[in-house]
Amino acid sequence: MGADAPARLLTRVFATLSSIAASPRPLSATAIAAKVGLAASSAHRVLGQLVAAGLVVREPGSRGFRVSSQLAAFAREVLLGDPAQAERHAILDGLATRIGETCNLTMLDRGRVVYLDRVECQWPLRVNLAPGSHVPIHCTASGKLFLATMPKARRTALLAAAPLERFAPTTIVDRAALEHELERLRKRDLGIDDEEYMAGLIAVAVPVRDPRGRVVAALAVHAPAARMPLTAALDHVDAMRAAAARIASTLK
């Protein structure tokens, strides 16, 4: 084995992980081999090693591979440990101060929404969800934003994997109705929770996009409807988009 063989192997492994992570749907070994420039036998060998290490998993019922929950958690830790995290938190804090309500930053995590950061309002009536907490995808503002902006095939597969559980009287549990709502939100480039996750609580979310235009996170504000009606929350969308753009600039 040549002295540079370990470096070549690491390069192949990283390229394979990058291609899987960047794909909106599970990739087959053949597709990965083509993207990375590997022979089919080499791609299968690398994938076997990644599966054994718990970094990728085979999608049930298909030939495709996706990143594992272990690798997704590692990616979140990298993002949270980034020196720019302090800057992102300051942006979030400034927005919460301006709006006067709780603001948060979330990501998609294996079919659910995970909180990356959160700045609580100072009002006594509020909902405490610490960073690392998970919430449903089909009835939260951030979750509906992720669903609305992802490829339809991926959305269909994701929603088919779990029932649409009812959390509040207004939770949309009919798939056709949810699809109609998501198409409406896609055109507005917004996520809206009109008391769908918790009765009496509203939320609005805007996307945070990476340099390639992909939605990698969501910035949201939520508040008791009695204190801030949905129409009032929507008045802050421009300020939210500006804050999201500033947060996006820290991800480059």
Secondary structure, 3 states (H helix, E strand, C coil): CCCCHHHHHHHHHHHHHHHHHHCCCCEEHHHHHHHHCCCHHHHHHHHHHHHHCCCEEECCCCCEEEECHHHHHHHHHHHHHCCCHHHHHHHHHHHHHHHCCEEEEEEEECCEEEEEEEECCCCCCCCCCCCCCEECCCCCHHHHHHHHHCCHHHHHHHHHCCCCCCCCCCCCCCHHHHHHHHHHHHHHCCEEEECCCCCCEEEEEEEEECCCCCEEEEEEEEEECCCCCHHHHHCCHHHHHHHHHHHHHCCC
